[in-house]
């Protein structure tokens, strides 16, 4: 259990030391003291259960891995109080949720933007939540955690394999945007160009790249690639200056991009150490139909 959860139980009078209820988290125990912790039944989740279809890739008593479609918000927040992934998971998991912090809810340890598709892992109990949270906090630097993304971007990054190391913070000019800023949080993205695509003029106009995250900042890939001069196709927030480039795309690609109506980003690979067994588990997801259609519309350079 987390320190925060244990402190909460102490404050609620659920902990006894040698037969006496102790409500002071800083109470000092003595050698020979017997400590009893009462665990109340997990309270019902505050997010309402909603039957929303989910693409479940893997599930056991500890975790659930799913393939999130574009357009689905992960967590209830202002403007999205219902119809979220959390609402769907509360309904799907039901009594298999043993509680996160004393509440029957799924443990969200990482997120994907509303309009980004791909793989997500969610914890179903406190132990799994602690393990996964630690792995994501470590960003795979000392463990098995790995996250791979496929992104369609304007132009072809040079060099074709490299690392973008630039701190990210909230954009002071916009509440909905992040930006590369001095004094921001460390953000590192590794990338590799997989394929370059030809425009209507015969020159390379776009490319498909693979990204690996070493950190997990909000909008990290979108911000880093836009800063590098290669924003994602379809990104209405960070790629507005490139919208006019659509005329350089082949007709089929223009139609596919218009139909996409979101940033062309997909979380295609996820690997982590299983919270119970410690074994490496790996998952991959194919490009969703709309991104596969976009890829097929291009002519390779």
N, C-alpha and C positions, 0 to 999 in steps of 0.2 A: 504494500500500500504506500501511497505517496505521503510525504511529510504533511502536505496540506490537508489530505483526507484524515490522517491521524489527529492532527490538531483540531479539526472540526469535531471529531468524535469526543475528544477530551472536553472541549468547550460545551458540548451537549450533554455531558455527564455520563458518557458511555464507557468510561474507563475507571477501574478501581485499582488501588494500590494497597495490598494487604487488608482487603475488606472495606476500605474507605474510598468513597467516590472522590476523585481528584479532578478539578476543573481548571487547574493552572498548567498550561503546556510547559512551563519552565520549572515545574516541581522536580526536585532532585530525588531520585530513588536511592535506596540504600541496599547494600549487599543482603541478600536473603529475602527481599521484598517479592511478593507474588503479585503479578499484574494480570488483570482480566480485562479484555476488550470485548465489548458487546457490539455485534454488527447488525444493525437494523436491516430489515428487508429493503431492497433498493426501491426508491420511490419511482412512481410512473414518470416517464419522460415528459418534459414540458413541451417539446415539439410534438404536435399531433401526428398520429399514425395516418398515412395516406397511401392507398394502394396505387403505386406508380410502377409501371414495368421496369425491371432492372435486368441488365445483362450480366449475370453472375458468372465469373470465370472460375472461382474457387471459393469454398467455404468450409470451415470446420468450427469447433467450439471456441476458438480463439480469434480468428480473423475472417474477414470476407474480402475478396478481391473482385472488383467489378470493372466493367468497361463502360465509362461514363459517356453518354452521347453529348454532342454540342447542344447548348441551349439549356442544360440542366444546372441550376445553381446548387452548390454543395451544401451550404449551411443557411438556415433562416437568418435574415437580417432585415434592416429597414428596406422596404420596397419589395422584399421577397420573404414574407412571413410564412408562406405555405408553398407546396409544390416543389420542395427541394429534395435533394438526395437524402438528407437526414430524415425528413418526413417519410420517405419511401423505405429507408432502412429500419425505422422504428416499426413499421407495419410488417416488413418482410421477416425481420429477426424475431420479433415477439418475445417470448419467454427465454430465448437463447441468449438474450442480453443479460448478463449477471450484474451489470452496473458499472458505470464509470464515475468515480467520486460519489458513490451512493445514489446515483440516478440511473434508471434504465434507459440508457441512450447509447448510440454508437460513438466510439472514440475516434474523432477525426484528427489524424496526425499530419496530414498534408492535404493540399487542395489543388484543384485545377480551375482555371478561370471558367466562367459560365460558358463561353464560346470556344473552349478548348476541349477536345475529346480525348479519351484514352483511359489508361489503367490507374486505379486508385486502390489502396489497401486501407481497411478500416478495422479498428480493434473492437472486440465484443466484450472484453472484461478489463479490469484494472491492470492485471499482470501484463496482458498483451499490449495495453495502452502504454505502460511504462517502457516496455522493451522497444516498441516501435518508435515512440517519442525520442528515446535515447539514440536510436539508429539514425533518425532523420536529423536530430541535432548535431550528430557527428558527420553527417553528409557523406557517409561511406569512406571517410578518410582512413579509418582503422578497422572497418567492418565490411560486410557484404553488400550494404545498400548501394543500389545502382538505379539510376533513372535515365532512360533514353527517350528523346523526342525526335520526331520528323517534322521539318518545317520547310514550307515553300516560301522563298524569299525573292525580292527583286534583286537582279544582278547576280554576280558570282563573287563571293568573298575571296579576297587575296590576303595571305596565302590560302590555299584551299583546305588547309588543316591548321588550326591554331587555337588560341585561348584568349578570351576577353576577360580581363580582370579590371573591373571598374565598380566602385561603391555605388549603391542605390539608396535613394531616400525619396520621400514624398515630394512631388513637384510643387514648389511654393505657389505656382500660378494656376494650379488645377487640383481640385480635391480628388479627381478620379484617375489621375496619372501619377506614375512614378518617374524618376529621372536619375541619370548619373550625376551624383553630386559629391563634392568633397565633404568628408565627414559623415557620409552615409554608411550603411552597413556593407560589410564585405560581400562581394558578389562575383562569382567565377563561373564562366560558361566555356566548355570545350566544344568545338565544332569541327565538322568535316564535310566537305562538299561531296555528295554522292553522284549527282547528275546535273549537268547544265542544259538549259532549254533554249531553243532558237526562237527569235521573234519573227514578226512578219518581214523585217528587213534583212533577215539572214544572220543577224548578230545575236550573241547570247543576251537574253533579256531577263531570265529568271533561273533559279536553281533549286534543287532539293538538297537540303543539308540535314545532317544528324547532329543533335546536340546532347551533351552529357552535362548534367548539373553537378557542380561541386558545392554549391550553396542553393538555398531555396527561397529567394526573395520574391515578393509580389511582382508579377509581370516580368520576371528576370529575363527570359529569353527575348521577349518582345522589346524590352528596353535596350538590351545589349545590342541586338541586331539592328535596331533602328539607329542607335548611336554610331554603329559601324557603317551606316549608309546602306544597309540591306534589310529594310523592314519587311515584315511578313506580308505576303499577299492577303488582301482582304482585311487588314488591320485598320479599322476606322479610327482608332485612337492614336497609334504611333506611326501610321503610314499614310497620313492624309496628304503629305506632299508628293506622294508617288501615285496618287489615283489617276492622274492624267496619263501615266505610262501604260494604262490598260489598252490604249489604241495601238501599242506596239506588239500586243499579243496576237497570235493567230485567232481567227474568228471563233473557232471551237473553244479555245482557251478563254476568250472574253466571255463567252456564254457560260462556261463552267464556273468562272470566277464570280460572275454576277449571281448565279444560282447558289453559290456557296454561302454568301452573305455572312461571313465570319472570318476570323483570322485562320490561316491555313496552318494549324499546329495540332499535332497529335502525339500523345504520350504512348509510345508503342512498346516500351520495355520497362519492366519493374522487377527488381530482385532485392531480397532482404533475408535476414536470418529469422527463421520461424521462432516466435516467442517461447514456445514450449520445448521444441526439440533442438533448437540452435542450428538446424540444418539450413543450407542455402536453398531457397525456393525462387524460381524464376518464371516470369510470365511474359508473353508477347502478344500484341494485338495488331491485326492487319489494319491498313488504312480504311477508314469508313468509306462508304460508297461515294459520297460527294467529293472526297479528296482523291480517291482512286480515279474518278472521272476526270478531275482536274489534271492528274498526272498523265493519263492516257491522251489528253487533248494536246499535249505538247509534243514537239519534235525535238529529239535529243541533238545536242551540238556534236 
